[in-house]
Amino acid sequence: MNSKLKLWTGLGVATALMGSGLAGCAGEGGEGGEAAQSGEAGTGGEAGEGGEAGADVGALELPNRLAFMSGHVAAGLALYRAGDSEAAAPHLLHPVSETHASEREGLEELGFDPAPFEAVSAALEAGKPAAEIEPQLAAAEANLREVRGKAGGDEVEVIRFLMDTAVAEYSVAVSDGKVTDPAEYQDAWGFTRVAWQMAADLNTPRAEDVRTQLTAMLALWPEEGPIPPADPAPVGQVSALASKVALALPQPAS
């Protein structure tokens, strides 16, 4: 683990992410910031990936790295199903693009299968509606769940990481009562969604509290997925619920 990641452990992931540029991961202009340069709001173009942020993601321990990639995929699939294929595309580059190759190191040994993700990307490029390729979407989701199940790690700490990351992303996404960075808004939903999925099998003394707070947190986004609304939930509300999740998790040994 490099010195920056040790700093994250000591200071809290959210604060460190904000300072390192990883919180800007959702400025994904695909391969080099094309969407960000277009100036179009809501494109989900993530300009930061592949530079400093991409390198930091690659340095994460595998369970956190996999959860990070899963959050992007969750956001991309939800946006595709909601009919916003343009916003979905940058998020769905993570499992297939060379720009994000460092995120995928070691995953093939755990059964990661790029085929359904490649099929989804091809369908997006061809302009096919999500309903036409639902089996491939479901296969992509199932493959990531299977790989997460084999990745090991402490699920409590992965959920904690996802909460810190979601708050960091949301804090960048919303300002002055508006969604000013749609892609960050989408990422924050994706990380929360993955934490919610992981909590379904959580077996800790306050696991039900964790599930309750994560359900309430997800409800802060539109029901159909992370489509940026005119009146997003305040950052403080997202942060407060994430804190409740963290408090309901078993606390790290001092």
N, C-alpha and C positions, 0 to 999 in steps of 0.2 A: 504494500500500500504506500503510495507516495505521500509527500509531506502535506500536499493540499487536501488529500482525502483524510489524513489524520486530523487536520484542522477542522474538517467538517464534523468529524466525530466529537471533537471537543467543544465546538461552538454551536452545534445544531445545524442540520443539513440546510434548513431554509435560509438562514443567514448567509451561510457559505455559498449556496447556490446563487443567491442574489449578487454576491460579490465576484464570483468566478466567471459569470457569463452563461452557466448552464441553465439558469432561469430563463435565458433568452433562447432556449432551444426551439421554441415554437416559432421563431422568425424564419422558418424553413423555406427559403426560396427554392426548394427542391435541390437542385445541384448548383449551388452558388448564388442563391438569392434572387432568382428570376422573378418570383412572385412578389417579393418585397419591393423590387425595383419597379414593378408595374404600377405601384401606387393604388391598386385596387383593394378596397377594404373587403374583408371577408374571404379573401382567397385562401387563407390558411398558409400563405407562403412563409416558410421558415428560413430566415436568412442566416442564422447562426451556425447551422449544422456543418460539420466538416472542417471547421476551424478549431479554435480553442475549445468551444463547447463540445464538439464531437470527440476531441481527444480526451476530455475529462470523462465523458460517458464511457468510453472504452476502458478507462481505468477503474471503473466501479467493479466491485465484486460481482460475480456472475448472477446471483439471485436478484440483486438490485438492478443490474444492467438488463436482465430479462424482463423485470417488472416495468422498467422504464420503456423498453421497446413495446411491451404489451399495452402500455397506456397510449402510446401513439397509434398503435393498430386499432385499439378500441375506439378511439376518436375517429379515425379514418373510416372504419366500417359503419359507425353510427351516422356519420355525415353522408356516406354513400347511400345508405338505406333511406336517409331523409331527403335524398334527391340533390344534394349539393356535391356533385362529383369533383368540381374544381377545388373546393376546400378539402375534400377527402384525399386527393392525390398526394400532397406532400407528406401527410402522416403515414400513408401506406408505402412510401419509399423505404422506410426503415428496414423491413425484412428482405428487400431485394436490391437496393442501390449500393453501389460501391462506396458512395459517400459515407454510408453508415456501416461499413463492413466491420469496424472495430466493435460495434455493439453485438455482432453475431458470433464473435470468436468463441469456440468451444460448444456452440449450440448444436451443431450437426451430430456430435457424439451423443447428445441427449435425445436425438430423434427429430430435430428441427427439419421440416420439409419445406423448401422454398416453392415447390410447385403450385400449391393453391394461391400463394401470394403473387406469384408471377401471373397466374391466370386472372386474378383480380386486377392487377395492374394493366394487363392487356385489355381487359374488358372496359376499364376506365378510359384507356386511350382510344378505344373503339367507340366510346360513347354509349355503351350498353347500359340500360337501367339495372339497378341492383336486383330487382325481382327476377331478371333473367339468369342471374348467376348465384342465386341464393345457396345452392349446394357448395359452391366454391367459398363463399363467405363463411358458411358454417364450418367447412373443413379448415379454413385458416384459423378460426377461433378455437376449434377443437385441438389443432396441433399445438398452438401456444399453451393451452391449458395442460396438455400432456407434457410438454417440455418443462413448464413451471413445476409440475408435480415431481419431475426427476431432478430438478436443479438443486434440491436441498436448501440449506440455509435456514435461518430462523424466521418463520413467517411473521412473528410479532415485529421483528426488526424491519422486515420488508414493508409491512403495512406502515410502520412509523416513517420509514424513508418516503413512501408514497405520499403520506400526509404532508410531510415537510415540503416535498417537491410540488405538490398541488397548490399549497399556500403560496410558495414562491412564484409559481407560474401565474396564479390568479392575481397576485399583487401587482404584477407587471401588466396583466391584461385589462384591468379595470381602473379607471381614474375619473374623478369628477362625475361619478354616477353613470359613466358610459363605458362600453367595451371599446377600448382604444387599440387593442392588439387581439384580433379575433383568433389567431392561431394559438396564442397562449391561453386564451379562454377555453379553447377546445382541448388543449393538452391537459389543463387542470381537471376537466371533466374525465378525460381518459384515465388519469392516475387515480382519481377517486373511484371510478368504476372498477378498476382492477383491484383496488383495496377492498371494495365491497364484495367482489367475487371471492377473493381470498378469505374474507371473514366468514363466508358461509360455512366453511369447514373448521373454523377456529375453535379450539377446545381449551379455553382458559376460564378462570373464575368469573370474569365479567364479559365473556364473549357476547352475550346477548346485548349488553350495553353498547359494545363496539358496533354490532350490526345495526342497532337502532340509530346511533349517531351517524353512521355512514349512509343509511337510508335517508335520513334528514338532510345530510350534506348533498347527496345526489339530487334531491328535490329542489335545490337552489338553482339548478339549470332547467331549461325547458324540457318538458316531458319527452319530446321527440328526439332529444339529443342536444349536443352543444352548439345549436344554432344561436348566434349572438342576438339577444333581445334588446329592445330599446331601454329597458330598465333592469339591468343585471343586479343580482344580490350584492350588497356592499362587501368589500374585502373583509371587514371586521366580522361579518356573519360567517363567512367561510372559515376564517381563522379560528373563530370561537368553537365551531363544531369540530374542526380538526384537532383542536386542543382537548376537547371532550373525548374524542377517539383515543388520543394519546394517553389521557389519564385513565381510561378504562382498560388499556393494555397493561400487562404485567410490566413493572418498572425495571429498568436495567439495574444490575447489581452495582452498588457504589464501590 
